[in-house]
Amino acid sequence: MNELETLIRAKIESDGPMPVAEYMELALGHPEHGYYIKGDPFGVAGDFTTAPEISQVFGELIGMWAAVTWQQMGSPDRTILIECGPGRGTLMSDALRAAASVPTFAQTIQVHLLETSPALRAHQTDMLSTHDPAWHDTIETIPPGPTILIANEFLDALPVRQVIRTDTGWAERCVALTDEGLCFEAGRDTLDINDAAPRDLRTDDILEFNPAAMSFVDILSARLSSEPGAALFVDYGYERQAAGDTLQAVRRHGFADPLEAPGEADLTAHVDFGTLAARAAAGGCAVFGPVSQAAFLRSLGIAERTAALLQNADPEQANSVYAGTQRLIDPAAMGTLFKALAITHDGAATPAGFETHSVSGTRRDD
């Protein structure tokens, strides 16, 4: 038993069963023992590999997406470029290298990174030192101005709330303690969530909500309602809320028990893109997507960029470049499960990569 599990057990013994969202928040973000606080989880030596680490093409295309978005915003003379959960800084580094091909855009960029992990901030410092980035624990401290925000695999790590259908109604799904260890169980109190629940659900069905993601979108929507900007989210998830437990743990590139060794595995849950889109639209923003990651990257020119890299690659490099692109767009890999969603100020032009998908949100009437 590790130190964080000892703390969690003590808290459950003192206060009773712990909501799943609270458990997830402690496992990932405890100030001393949290998963993202302690070290570097990325790459072959870590627990998982994200798109920017798979292929440089991913970050380069995002950089060019940002340049086109800047032009659609009217080419402001100052651009607040934000990345949420920037990992090692790989995506931002590749994006800025690509953006340098549009010097008039590159000269306007002020880099802001939303990152709470000291270990990852150190990696980002090494990777991005020439760009003089500023770090933030929350989006609320980032200065105002025309904004382009990038968030790749950020929303999936925000604490998710789970409720479970019981014989008597809905209850909070909690982490409890038995003689055998930590386990999931239904809370004792009955919840009134019928208006938020799909019809025809059965006993033991689970619904997930993400208050942290909703709060983030609320803050972002308020920002985009007062100044021009666009946000791009790329993550895995579903288009509409449906019953199911998507909480998962990943350790050493394989699935693990979410309740085993808290703080030593990554915990994530699938993103409910439909609810996020509706929330942003209700906040006065235009919303585009979601579209599959494969469709988004193809529209941005992943095939053409890959072909250009292959022309000057030796056989080993060529195999790596080709395999990376295929992993990003293959439906059997990341191509379909991962999706892209864009949120912009009301009246913005259709963002690159979403040309075939109509806007799914408009300004609300207050």
N, C-alpha and C positions, 0 to 999 in steps of 0.2 A: 504494500500500500504506500503510495507516495504522499508527500506533504499536503498537496491540494485535496486529495481524497480525504485525508484526515480532517482538514478544515470543513469540507462539505458535509462529512458525516456528523461532525460536532454541531454544525448549523441545523441540520435536519433533526438531530436529537433535541435541540433546544427549541426550534421554531416549528417543527413539523415538516411534512413533505414539501419539497422545493419545486416551484413551477419550472418546466423545461427551459423557458427563456432565461431564467435566473441561473440555472445550471450551465447553460451554454455560454452565458456571459462570463461566468467565473472561469470555466474551462479555457476559454479563449483569451480573456482579458484581465484575469487577476493580476494586480500590479507586481507581484513577485513570481507567481507560479504559472501564469497564463501562457497558453501555447504560443501566441504571437508575441509575447513579451520576451520570451527566453532565448530565441535564436532564429536561425534561418531555415525555414521549412521547404525551400524551393530546390528544384533540380534533382539530378540522379542521386546525390548523397542525402537528399531530404525525404519528404513524404509525398510530394506531388510535383507535377510540372505544368505550368500554365502556358497559354498560347505564345506570349512573348519569348519564353524560354525555348519553345519548340522551333520557332522560325523567326528570323529577323524581318521577314516579309510582313508579318502581322503588325509590328510596331511601325514599320515604314508606311504601310497603307493608312494606319490611323493618323500618322503625321500629315499625310497628304489630305486626308479627310478634314483635318483641322484647318489646313490652309484654304481649302475650298469653302469651308464653313465661315472662315474669317472674311473671305471675299463676299459671301452672301450677306454677311452682317454689315457690309458697307466699308470694309477695310479700315477699322478704327486704328488710331495711332498708338493705342495701348491695349494689350490683350492679356487678361488674367487666364492663364492656362493651368488648369487644376487636374491632378490625377488623384483619385481616391484609392487607397490601398496599393501603392506603387511597387510593392515587392522589393526586388533588388535594384529597381530603377531601370530595368532593361527596356521596358516598353517606352518610357519617356525618352531614354537615350536614343532609341531607334527612331522614334517619332520626330525628335528635334533634328536628327541628322537628315531625315527626309525633308523636313520643313525648311531646312537651310537652302534647298533648291528654289525656294520662293523668298528671296532675301527681304523683300518689303514686308512680308509676314513675320519672318524670323526676328527681325529687328524690333518688333512690337511686343514680343513675348516676355511675360513675367511668370516664372514657374512657381507654382504653389503645390505642395504635397500634403495630402491628408494622411497622416501616419502616426500611430501611437507607439509603435515598437522601437525601443532604443537600438536593438540589434539591426533592424532593417533600415533605420535612419542612417546608421553607419555605412551600410552598403550603398545607400542612395547618395550619400556624401561623396564616396569614392567615384561613383558612376557619373554624377551630375555636377561636380564641383565647378566646372567652367561655366555653368549656367546660373550659378548663384541662387539656388532654390530656397524657398522659405517653407518651413514646416508648420503644420497645424494639427491640433488634436480634434478640432471640430470645424466644420465648414463655416460656422458663424463668425470665426475670427479672420476669415479671408477677406481682404479689402474689396470694396465695390469696384465695378468697372465692367466693360464688355467681357463676357466669360465664355470659355470653352472648357467643358468638364469631360474627363474620360474616366470611366470606371469599369475595369475588366476584372471579373470574379471578385467583386466587392460586396454586392448585395447578398450573395449566398452565405456569407460569414456573419451577417448581422443576426442577433439572437431571435429565434423564431418561437412564437407562442403556439402551443398545441392544446386543443380541446378534444375530448372524447365523448362519444354518444354512449350513455348508460341506459339501463332499463327505466330510469326515472327522469332522464333529460340529459343535458350537457354538463360536463364537469371539466375543470382544468386538469390537463395531464401533468403529472408531477414525477419527480424523482424521490423515491422513498428508500428507507433502510430496513433490511431484513437481516436475519441471522446469516444468510448467504452473501449479503453485500447490497450494493445499490440495485434498485429495480425501478421500473415504471409502474405507476398506479394512478387511478382516477382520484381526484380530490373529492372531499366530502360535500362541498357546497354545489348547488345547482346553479348553472349560469343561464342567463336569458340572452341567447344569441340566435334565436330562430330566424330573425330577419336577415342575418348574415349567412345562414346555412343553406346549401342546396337542398332541394326536396328529395324525398325518397332515400334518406340515409338510414343505415341500420345500426343496431347496437354494436359497439366497439369500433365503429368508423371514427376516423380521426380527421380533424380539420386543422389547418395551419394558418396563422396570421403573423404578420411581421410588423409590429408597432414601430420598431426602430427604422425600418425601411420607409414606412409611411411618414414618419417624422422627418426623415432626411428629404424625401420628395416634397414635403410641405415647405421646408426651408428653401430648397432649390427653386420651387415654383414661385415663391415670393421674390427671390432674387431675379429670376427671369421675367417676372411681371414688371419689374422696375427698370430693367436695362437689357440691351440686346445680348443674346447668348444662346448656347446650345449645349446639351449634355448627351453623351453617348454611353449607354450601358450595354456591356456584353457579358452574358452570364448563362448558366444553364437553368432551365425551368420550363414552365408551361404557360400557355396563353390564357387559360381560365382556371379559376379556383375549382379544385375537385378534391374529394375525400382521398386521404392517403397519408402515410407517415413517410416523409422524405428525409428526415434527419439521418445523417450518416457520418461516420468517422473514417478518416483515411490516415493510414500510418505505413510508412515504407512502401508507398505506391500500391497498397492493397487496402481493402475494407477491414475495419476493426469494429469492436463493440463500443458504441458511444459512451457507455458507462464504465468502461475499463480504463484505468490509469488516466483520469481527467487531467488535461493540460499537456498530455504527451501525444495527442493525435488531433488532427484538424477536424473540426465539426462544421458541417454546412447543411443547408436545406435548400430545396429548389425554390427558385424565384417565381412569384405569382405576377407575371408581367401584365396580365389583364387588369388586376386590381391597381397596380402601380400606375398604369396608363390612365385609368379612370380618375385616380387621385390627382395626377398632374393636370389633367384636363379640367377637373373641378377647381383647381388652383389658378386657372387662367392661362394655361400653356397649351401649345399645340403639341401633339404627340404623333410620332410616326413609328409604325411597327407594332408588335415585334415581327422581325423577319428572321429566317434561319441564318446562322453564322455563315453557312456556305453561300447562300444567296447574297448576303451583304458583302462578303469578301470577293466574290466573283464580280459583282457590280463595280467594286473599287479597282478591279484589275489584277487580282492575284495571279491569274494564269499568265498574263503578260509580264508581270514583274518576275515571276518564277522563271519564265523562259529567258529573260534578260540575264538573270544570275547564272543560269545553266550554260550560257554561251562561253563564259570565261572560267568555268569550274573544272577542276580535275575530277576524275571518276569518283573519288571518295566524297568530295564536296558535293558533287552533283547528286549522288545518292541521298545525302543528308538533306539537301534543299528540296528535292522532289518528295522525299518521305515526309518532311515537315509540312509541306503544302497539302499533301494528301490527308494527313492527320487532321488538319484544320477544316477541311471541306468535305471529307468522306462522311456520308450519312451513318456509317457504321462506327465512326469515331466521334468527332466533335461537331460535324457539319450540321446536324439536325437538332440534337439536344441543346446545343448552345444557340442563343438567340441574341439579336441586337435590337435595342429600343432607343429612339432619339426623342428628347424633350427639348422644345425650343420656345422662345418668346412668341407670343401670339402674332400671326401674320408673317412669320418667317418663311423663306423659300424652303422647298422640300430638300432636306439634307441629302448629300451624296450617299448612295447605297440604298436609298428608300424610294427611288423614283417610281417603282411599280407598286408601291403600297400607299394607299390614300391616307390622309390625316385621320386619326381616330379620336381627336379631341379638339374642342374649340373653347374660346373664352366663355366663362360662365357669366350670367347676368346677376349682379348683386343688387 
